[in-house]
């Protein structure tokens, strides 16, 4: 891995971490609004936690899919350019 590639990979990792941090706050606000109608405080909390878990799982799955696609594109790019240099 070249230095330039390592820097890009590190930047991408930090960007993903920052995005997930911001999105988890959105998930919390969304789930708080969705569970406001529950009258039992324990049920409200359970509903909120379940909602947040589902939102975070969906975001994680989306991120895994994007990363897999990105890795495949990077591999294809590297294979093509490494083949061209030999």
Helices and strands as residue ranges (DSSP letters): H 3-34, H 41-85
